[in-house]
C-alpha cells in the first residue's frame, strides 16, 4: 500500500502537526520515566516481593520484553493504520499497566503490569519517528529524532533523582499511581491533537502488501548494522543508568540513593544534549558515519572509565558519565541511517526493526547483569534486600564496554548516506 501526499486542502496546519509530533515526543518522555523508575525502587521491590537480583532484573526487563518484542509489528501497524488511534490506545494501555503494577501484591501481577506498560510505551519513540516521517520535512528527520531522544532523556532524569526522592518520601506505589494519572491526561491529548496519515491508495507490486515493507527492511544488511550499533550504545544506558548504576554507586562511593541517582542522571544530561546536537549536526553536514564512529568510541571509553578508574571522586565520575552519555547519544543517527537505506513505504517496518534491537539491549542486559550479580553475591543482606560487593559489580559490568566496542565495529561497516533517502540516491 502506498501513501499519497496530502493536498494543501487536506493537510493540517503546520502548527498542529508540530504539536502532534511534540505530544509523541512527550509520550517518549513518559515512557522513559517508566523505563528507569525501577532503578530507584530496587531495595523496595526486592523487599516487597522477596526477590534477588536476577528476579528483580527480570521484573524490570518485562518492560523491555514487551517494548522490544512488539517493535516490528508496531512498525508494520504504523505503515498500515497511521498514528492517531494506535498511540491513543497505547497511552490507555500504559495507564492500565501502571495501575496493575502499583497495586500488585504478587510478583506475577507486578510482571504483568510492567509488561503492559512496556507494550503501550512501544508506540512512543516509534510514534514520534513515524509522525515526523509522515508529516514533517525529510531534511529534519535526524534533528527531530534527536529532540525526541532529548525529551526521553528528560524523562530519564525525572525517573532518577526526583523519582528517587519521591519514592523515599511516599513509597513506590503512590509514585506509580501519580504516573498513571499523568498518563490519563496525555492519552486524552493524543485523541484530540494527533492526525492519521493521508488516505492511502492501492499500489502495485511489492508495495501492495502490508508485510512487504518488513520483508524489504529485514533483507537490508545496513538496517541490521545500524540497529546493532544503536543496541550497543543503548545497552550501557538501559542496564547501568536504567537499573544497576544507582545501587553500584551507592556501594562503591558510599553515597545515599538520592546522591547516587543524581550522579547517574548526569549520564542522561549528556545524552539529552548530545542527541539533538548530533542529529542537527548530522543533518547540517549531511554526514552520518563519521559522527557515529566518534560517538561510539567516546561511549566505549566513557563507560570503561566510569567503572574502572581507581579512586575516582564523585565530581569526576559525574563528568565521565556526562561524556559517556554524550557519545552514546550518537545512537539516534542509527534510525536515520536505516531509514535512508530502505524505501519510504518500508519506513515503519525499518524503524521497528531498529528499535527492536535498540530496546532489546535492556531486555537482555538488565537480567543478565542481575544473574551475574547473584552468581557473585557474597550473601550480605541489609533490610531484607541483597547487597552486592563492589568487586561483584565491577566483574559483572565488564560486558558493558565490550558491548560498546562491538557497536563501534558495526559502525565501521556502515555506508555513508550523506543524509539522502534511497529514492534520492537512485533518482
C-alpha positions as CSV (number, residue, x, y, z in Angstrom):
1,X,0.0,0.0,0.0
2,X,1.4,3.4,-0.9
3,X,0.6,6.7,0.7
4,X,-0.5,9.7,-1.3
5,X,0.9,13.1,-0.5
6,X,-1.7,15.3,1.2
7,X,-3.0,18.1,-0.9
8,X,-3.0,21.6,0.6
9,X,-6.7,21.4,1.3
10,X,-6.4,18.2,3.4
11,X,-3.1,18.8,5.1
12,X,-3.5,20.0,8.7
13,X,-1.9,23.3,9.7
14,X,1.8,23.1,10.4
15,X,1.5,24.2,14.0
16,X,-0.9,21.4,14.6
17,X,1.4,18.9,13.0
18,X,4.4,20.0,15.1
19,X,2.1,19.9,18.2
20,X,1.2,16.3,17.4
21,X,4.9,15.4,17.0
22,X,5.7,17.1,20.3
23,X,3.0,15.1,22.1
24,X,4.5,11.9,20.6
25,X,7.9,13.0,22.0
26,X,6.3,13.7,25.4
27,X,5.0,10.2,25.3
28,X,8.6,9.0,24.9
29,X,9.5,11.2,27.9
30,X,6.7,9.5,29.9
31,X,7.9,6.1,28.6
32,X,11.4,6.8,29.8
33,X,10.3,7.6,33.3
34,X,8.6,4.2,33.4
35,X,11.7,2.7,31.9
36,X,14.2,3.8,34.5
37,X,12.0,4.2,37.6
38,X,12.8,0.7,39.0
39,X,16.4,1.8,39.4
40,X,15.3,3.9,42.4
41,X,12.9,1.2,43.7
42,X,15.5,-1.6,43.9
43,X,15.5,-2.1,47.7
44,X,11.7,-1.6,48.0
45,X,10.9,-4.1,45.2
46,X,13.3,-6.7,46.5
47,X,11.8,-6.4,49.9
48,X,8.1,-6.2,48.9
49,X,8.4,-9.2,46.5
50,X,11.1,-11.1,48.4
51,X,13.4,-11.5,45.3
52,X,17.0,-11.3,44.4
53,X,18.9,-9.6,41.6
54,X,18.0,-11.9,38.8
55,X,14.3,-11.8,39.6
56,X,14.4,-8.0,40.0
57,X,16.3,-7.6,36.7
58,X,13.6,-9.8,35.1
59,X,10.8,-7.7,36.7
60,X,12.3,-4.5,35.3
61,X,13.0,-6.2,32.0
62,X,9.4,-7.2,31.4
63,X,9.0,-3.6,30.2
64,X,11.7,-4.3,27.6
65,X,10.3,-7.7,26.6
66,X,7.1,-6.2,25.6
67,X,8.6,-3.0,24.2
68,X,11.3,-4.6,22.1
69,X,9.2,-7.7,21.2
70,X,6.5,-5.5,19.7
71,X,8.6,-3.0,17.7
72,X,8.4,-4.8,14.4
73,X,4.6,-5.3,14.4
74,X,4.3,-1.7,15.7
75,X,6.2,-0.5,12.7
76,X,4.0,-2.5,10.3
77,X,0.9,-1.2,12.0
78,X,2.1,2.4,11.7
79,X,2.7,1.8,8.0
80,X,-0.9,0.5,7.6
81,X,-3.1,2.5,10.0
82,X,-1.3,5.7,11.0
83,X,-0.6,7.2,14.4
84,X,-3.8,8.6,16.0
85,X,-5.8,5.5,17.0
86,X,-2.6,3.5,17.7
87,X,-1.0,6.0,20.0
88,X,-4.2,6.9,21.8
89,X,-4.9,3.2,22.6
90,X,-1.2,2.7,23.6
91,X,-1.5,5.5,26.1
92,X,-4.5,3.8,27.7
93,X,-2.6,0.5,28.0
94,X,0.2,2.3,29.8
95,X,-2.3,3.8,32.3
96,X,-3.9,0.5,33.0
97,X,-0.5,-1.2,33.4
98,X,0.6,1.4,35.8
99,X,-2.4,0.7,38.0
100,X,-1.8,-3.0,37.9
101,X,1.9,-2.5,38.8
102,X,1.1,0.0,41.6
103,X,-1.4,-2.3,43.2
104,X,0.3,-5.7,42.7
105,X,0.7,-7.9,45.8
106,X,2.3,-10.8,43.9
107,X,5.4,-10.9,41.6
108,X,3.4,-12.2,38.7
109,X,1.0,-9.3,38.8
110,X,3.9,-6.9,39.0
111,X,5.4,-8.6,36.0
112,X,2.1,-8.2,34.2
113,X,1.9,-4.5,35.0
114,X,5.4,-3.9,33.7
115,X,4.6,-6.0,30.6
116,X,1.5,-3.8,29.9
117,X,3.5,-0.6,30.5
118,X,6.2,-1.8,28.1
119,X,3.7,-2.7,25.4
120,X,2.0,0.7,25.5
121,X,5.3,2.6,25.6
122,X,6.4,0.6,22.5
123,X,4.4,3.2,20.5
124,X,6.2,6.2,21.9
125,X,9.5,6.8,20.2
126,X,8.3,4.8,17.1
127,X,5.3,7.2,17.1
128,X,7.5,10.3,17.2
129,X,9.7,9.0,14.3
130,X,6.7,7.9,12.2
131,X,4.9,11.1,12.8
132,X,8.0,13.1,11.7
133,X,8.4,10.9,8.6
134,X,4.7,11.2,7.7
135,X,4.1,14.9,8.2
136,X,7.3,16.8,8.6
137,X,10.2,17.7,6.2
138,X,12.6,14.8,5.5
139,X,15.6,17.1,6.0
140,X,14.7,17.5,9.6
141,X,14.3,13.8,10.4
142,X,17.6,13.2,12.3
143,X,17.1,16.6,14.1
144,X,13.6,15.7,15.2
145,X,14.8,12.2,16.3
146,X,17.4,13.9,18.4
147,X,15.0,16.2,20.0
148,X,12.7,13.3,20.8
149,X,15.6,11.5,22.4
150,X,16.4,14.6,24.4
151,X,12.8,14.7,25.8
152,X,13.2,11.0,26.5
153,X,16.3,11.7,28.5
154,X,14.4,14.4,30.4
155,X,12.2,11.5,31.4
156,X,15.2,9.5,32.4
157,X,16.4,12.3,34.6
158,X,13.0,12.7,36.2
159,X,12.9,9.0,36.8
160,X,16.2,9.2,38.7
161,X,16.8,11.8,41.4
162,X,13.3,13.4,41.6
163,X,11.6,10.0,41.4
164,X,14.1,8.6,44.0
165,X,13.3,11.4,46.4
166,X,9.5,10.8,45.8
167,X,9.9,7.1,46.4
168,X,11.8,7.7,49.7
169,X,9.1,10.2,50.8
170,X,5.9,8.4,49.7
171,X,6.8,4.9,48.6
172,X,7.0,3.3,45.1
173,X,3.2,2.5,44.9
174,X,1.9,6.1,45.2
175,X,4.6,7.4,42.8
176,X,3.5,4.8,40.2
177,X,-0.2,5.9,40.7
178,X,0.8,9.5,40.0
179,X,2.4,8.3,36.8
180,X,-0.9,6.7,35.9
181,X,-2.9,9.9,36.4
182,X,-0.4,11.8,34.2
183,X,-0.9,9.2,31.6
184,X,-4.7,9.8,31.6
185,X,-4.2,13.4,30.6
186,X,-1.6,12.6,27.9
187,X,-3.9,9.9,26.4
188,X,-6.8,12.4,26.1
189,X,-4.5,14.9,24.4
190,X,-3.5,12.2,21.8
191,X,-7.1,11.7,20.8
192,X,-7.6,15.4,20.3
193,X,-4.4,16.6,18.6
194,X,-2.9,13.7,16.6
195,X,-3.8,13.2,12.9
196,X,-3.7,10.0,10.9
197,X,-1.8,9.6,7.6
198,X,-3.4,10.8,4.3
199,X,-5.8,8.4,2.5
200,X,-3.9,5.5,1.0
201,X,-4.5,4.1,-2.4
202,X,-3.7,0.7,-3.7
203,X,-0.2,0.4,-5.2
204,X,1.2,-2.3,-7.5
205,X,3.9,-4.9,-6.9
206,X,5.9,-5.1,-3.8
207,X,4.3,-2.1,-2.1
208,X,0.9,-3.7,-2.3
209,X,1.4,-6.0,0.7
210,X,1.3,-4.8,4.4
211,X,4.3,-7.1,5.1
212,X,6.3,-6.1,2.0
213,X,8.0,-3.3,4.0
214,X,9.0,-5.8,6.7
215,X,10.5,-8.2,4.1
216,X,12.4,-5.3,2.4
217,X,13.7,-3.9,5.7
218,X,14.7,-7.3,7.1
219,X,16.6,-8.1,3.9
220,X,18.8,-5.0,4.0
221,X,22.1,-5.5,5.8
222,X,22.6,-1.8,6.6
223,X,19.4,-1.9,8.7
224,X,20.8,-4.6,10.9
225,X,24.2,-2.9,11.2
226,X,22.6,0.4,12.1
227,X,20.3,-1.4,14.7
228,X,23.3,-3.3,16.1
229,X,25.1,0.0,16.7
230,X,22.1,1.5,18.4
231,X,21.7,-1.6,20.5
232,X,25.3,-1.4,21.7
233,X,25.1,2.3,22.5
234,X,21.9,1.9,24.4
235,X,23.0,-1.1,26.5
236,X,25.0,0.9,29.0
237,X,22.2,3.4,29.5
238,X,19.4,0.8,30.0
239,X,21.5,-1.6,32.1
240,X,23.7,0.8,34.0
241,X,21.8,4.1,34.2
242,X,18.4,2.4,33.9
243,X,18.8,-0.1,36.8
244,X,22.1,-1.2,38.3
245,X,24.1,2.1,38.3
246,X,22.4,3.6,41.4
247,X,23.0,0.7,43.8
248,X,26.5,0.3,42.4
249,X,27.4,3.9,43.0
250,X,25.8,3.8,46.5
251,X,28.0,0.8,47.3
252,X,31.2,2.0,45.6
253,X,31.2,5.6,46.7
254,X,29.2,5.4,50.0
255,X,26.5,7.7,48.8
256,X,22.8,8.0,49.5
257,X,20.2,6.8,47.0
258,X,19.4,10.4,46.1
259,X,23.1,11.3,45.6
260,X,23.8,8.2,43.5
261,X,20.7,8.9,41.4
262,X,21.8,12.5,40.9
263,X,25.2,11.2,39.5
264,X,23.5,8.7,37.2
265,X,21.2,11.5,36.0
266,X,24.3,13.3,34.6
267,X,24.7,10.5,32.0
268,X,21.2,11.3,30.9
269,X,22.1,15.0,30.7
270,X,25.0,14.2,28.4
271,X,22.6,12.0,26.3
272,X,20.0,14.7,26.3
273,X,22.4,17.4,25.0
274,X,24.2,15.0,22.5
275,X,21.1,13.6,20.8
276,X,19.6,16.8,19.4
277,X,23.1,18.3,18.8
278,X,24.3,15.2,16.8
279,X,21.0,15.0,15.0
280,X,21.2,18.6,13.9
281,X,24.9,18.4,13.1
282,X,24.3,15.3,11.0
283,X,21.5,16.9,9.0
284,X,23.5,20.1,8.6
285,X,26.7,18.4,7.4
286,X,24.9,15.5,5.7
287,X,27.3,13.1,7.4
288,X,26.2,10.1,9.4
289,X,29.1,7.6,9.6
290,X,31.9,9.8,11.0
291,X,29.7,11.1,13.8
292,X,28.5,7.5,14.6
293,X,32.1,6.3,14.9
294,X,33.2,9.3,17.0
295,X,30.2,8.9,19.4
296,X,30.7,5.1,19.7
297,X,34.4,5.5,20.6
298,X,33.6,8.1,23.2
299,X,30.9,5.9,24.7
300,X,33.2,2.9,25.0
301,X,35.9,4.9,26.7
302,X,33.4,6.6,28.9
303,X,31.7,3.6,30.4
304,X,35.1,1.9,31.0
305,X,36.5,4.9,32.8
306,X,33.3,5.4,34.9
307,X,33.6,1.9,36.3
308,X,37.3,1.1,36.4
309,X,39.2,4.3,37.1
310,X,40.8,3.8,40.5
311,X,40.0,6.2,43.3
312,X,37.7,8.3,41.1
313,X,35.8,11.1,43.0
314,X,32.1,11.8,42.6
315,X,32.7,15.0,40.6
316,X,35.0,13.3,38.2
317,X,32.6,10.4,37.9
318,X,29.8,12.8,37.0
319,X,32.0,14.4,34.3
320,X,32.8,11.0,32.8
321,X,29.2,9.9,32.9
322,X,28.3,13.1,31.0
323,X,30.9,12.3,28.3
324,X,29.6,8.7,28.1
325,X,26.1,9.9,27.6
326,X,27.2,12.4,25.0
327,X,28.9,9.7,23.0
328,X,26.3,7.1,23.4
329,X,23.6,9.5,22.2
330,X,25.0,9.0,18.7
331,X,22.7,6.0,18.5
332,X,20.0,8.5,17.4
333,X,21.7,8.5,14.0
334,X,21.1,4.8,13.5
335,X,17.4,5.5,12.8
336,X,18.3,7.9,10.0
337,X,20.9,5.6,8.5
338,X,18.5,2.7,8.4
339,X,15.6,4.7,7.0
340,X,17.9,6.1,4.3
341,X,18.7,2.6,3.2
342,X,15.1,1.5,2.6
343,X,12.3,2.9,0.5
344,X,9.7,5.2,2.1
345,X,6.9,2.6,2.0
346,X,9.1,0.4,4.3
347,X,9.8,3.2,6.8
348,X,7.7,1.9,9.7
349,X,9.0,-1.6,9.4
350,X,12.6,-0.4,9.2
351,X,12.3,1.8,12.3
352,X,10.5,-1.2,14.0
353,X,13.5,-3.5,13.4
354,X,16.0,-0.9,14.6
355,X,14.0,-0.1,17.7
356,X,13.6,-3.8,18.5
357,X,17.4,-4.1,18.6
358,X,17.9,-0.8,20.5
359,X,15.4,-1.5,23.3
360,X,16.2,-5.2,23.2
361,X,19.5,-4.4,24.8
362,X,17.6,-3.6,28.0
363,X,15.7,-6.9,27.9
364,X,19.0,-8.7,27.6
365,X,21.3,-6.7,29.7
366,X,19.3,-6.0,32.9
367,X,18.5,-9.6,33.8
368,X,21.9,-10.7,32.5
369,X,23.7,-8.4,34.9
370,X,21.3,-9.4,37.7
371,X,22.1,-13.0,37.1
372,X,25.8,-12.3,37.1
373,X,25.5,-10.3,40.4
374,X,23.5,-13.2,42.0
375,X,26.3,-15.5,41.0
376,X,28.9,-13.3,42.5
377,X,26.9,-12.4,45.7
378,X,28.7,-13.0,49.0
379,X,25.5,-13.5,51.0
380,X,25.2,-10.0,52.5
381,X,21.6,-8.8,53.2
382,X,20.5,-5.4,54.6
383,X,16.9,-4.5,55.4
384,X,15.7,-7.6,53.6
385,X,17.5,-6.8,50.3
386,X,20.6,-8.3,48.8
387,X,23.7,-6.1,48.8
388,X,26.4,-6.8,46.2
389,X,30.1,-6.0,46.6
390,X,32.0,-3.5,44.5
391,X,34.1,-6.4,43.1
392,X,30.9,-8.2,42.1
393,X,29.6,-5.1,40.2
394,X,32.9,-4.5,38.5
395,X,33.2,-8.1,37.3
396,X,29.6,-8.1,36.1
397,X,30.0,-4.7,34.4
398,X,32.8,-5.9,32.1
399,X,30.2,-6.7,29.5
400,X,29.3,-3.0,29.1
401,X,32.5,-1.6,27.5
402,X,32.8,-4.8,25.5
403,X,29.3,-4.3,24.1
404,X,30.1,-0.6,23.2
405,X,33.2,-1.7,21.4
406,X,31.2,-4.2,19.4
407,X,29.0,-1.3,18.3
408,X,32.0,0.6,17.0
409,X,32.9,-2.5,14.9
410,X,29.4,-2.5,13.4
411,X,29.7,1.2,12.7
412,X,32.8,0.6,10.6
413,X,30.7,-1.4,8.2
414,X,28.0,1.3,7.7
415,X,27.9,3.1,4.4
416,X,27.7,6.9,4.3
417,X,24.2,8.1,3.0
418,X,25.0,11.8,3.0
419,X,21.6,12.4,4.5
420,X,19.8,11.4,1.3
421,X,16.9,8.9,1.0
422,X,17.2,5.8,-1.1
423,X,14.8,7.4,-3.6
424,X,17.0,10.5,-3.9
425,X,20.2,8.4,-4.4
426,X,18.6,6.2,-7.0
427,X,17.0,9.1,-9.0
